[in-house]
C-alpha cells in the first residue's frame, strides 16, 4: 500500500475542449474548473491531485506507467472515446495496484450503443457516470476513503 498522498486525474481525447464542446451533453464547466474542483475535494481528505490530459493514446499509457512508478494513491480516469476502443489503456490499468475510478460526465448508457462498452471497466475498481463534473469529486472521495 502506497503512503503517497497524490491521486492522478487522467483525461483523454477532446476533454481539453470541455466548456465549449457539445454543451448540451457536457455542460459549460471547463477542464480547468474540474481541476479546481478536484483539488478542493482531494484536500478535504489530505490528498493532492496530479492532472494530465492528452489526445494521444500512447501519452495516456505513459502517464499510467509513470503513476505506477511514482506510487500514486489512486487514479481517476476519463478516457473519453478511448474508453470504447483502447486495449492499450486497459492493459496499462491492469498493472495498477491502487484504486482506479473510471468516470464519465454523461451517462454513457443513455447515449449511442457503441458507448455502452468500456475496455476500461474490467481494469477499474469502480465506475461513476452521469453526474456531470461531480463524477470526478465522487471518484476522489471514493479513492480517498478506500485508502
N, C-alpha and C positions, 0 to 999 in steps of 0.2 A: 504494500500500500504506500503510495506516494505521500510525502509530507509537503509536497508542493501546494501552494495556495493559488494556483493560476488555472483558469479554465480557458481553453481555446474556443473561440467562436468563429466558425468557418462558414463562409458564404460562397456559393458557386455562381455560375453564369447569370448575367443580367441583373443580379441583385444590387449591383452598383447603381442601377437605374431606378431603384425604389423611390417613390415620391413623384415620379413623372411617368412611369410605365403602367399601363392598364390600371389606373387608379380605381376603377370600379371593382377590381379584384383585390388589389394590394394596398389601396388607400394612398394617402399622401405623406405618410411617415417615410423619412429618408433612412438610408443605411446609417448615416451619422447619428440620427435620432435614436435608432435602435442600439447603436453602440453606447450612447449615453445612458439609455435605459438599462442596458446590461451592466455597465459599470456600477450604477447605483444599486441594482439588485445584488450583484456579487458582493459589494461592500457590506451589505446587511449581514452576510454570512462570513465575513472576514476573508473573502476571496478577491482576486483581481482577474481581469479578462485580458486576453491577447486576441486581437482581431486579425483576420486575414480574409480577403476576398479575391477571387480570381475567376476569369472567364475561361481559364485553361485547366483542363483536367489534370495534367501532369503536375502543375504547380500546387493543386489541392492535395494530390497524393504526397508530394514532397513536404507539404505543411503538416500532414498527419505523421509522416515519418519523423519530422523534427520534434513534434509534440511528444512522440513516444520517447525519443532520445532525451528530451528535456524533463520528462517525468511530470507532465501536467496532471492536474487532479481530475480532469474530465474534458470532454469535447462536446460542444453543441454544433451541429451541422445542419445547414440548409443547403443541400447540394443543388438546388434549383432543378433544371432539366436533367442534370446528371443523375438525379435520384432514379430516373426511369431507364437509364442506359448504361451506367458505369459499373462494370465488373471490377475495374481497377480500384475505384473508391471502396467498393465492398471488400476487396481483398486487403487493402490498407487498413480499413477499420477493423477487420477481423484480427489484426495483430495487436489491437489496443487492449490493455488490461484494466483500464479505468472506465467509469461510466461514459457512455456515448448517448446523447439525446438527439434524435432526428427531429427536426422541426420544419413546419411549413406554415406560412402565413395564412394561406387559404386552406379550406378542407379539400384535399386532393380527391377525395371520394365523391364529391359533389360536382366534379369537373369532368373533363373528357376521359373516356375509358382508358386511354394509354397512360394517364397519370395515376391509375389505380394500382399499378405495380411498382414496387420500390426494390431496387437492388441494395439499398442502404439498410432497410428494416431488419433483415436477418443478422446484421452485424451490430445493430443498435441495442442498447439496454432498454430504451423506450422511445415512444413517438408521441409528439404533441403537434396537433394540426388544427387549423381553423379558428384560432383565437386572435388573429391579426398579429401585430408586433409583440403582443403579450406572450406569444408562444415562447419567445426567447427567454423572457424572465421566468416563466414557469419551468423551463428546462434548467436554467441556472439554479433555481430553488431546489429542483429535484436532485441535481447532481450534488449540490452542497449538503443536502440532508442525507444523502447516501454515503457520505464520507465519514 
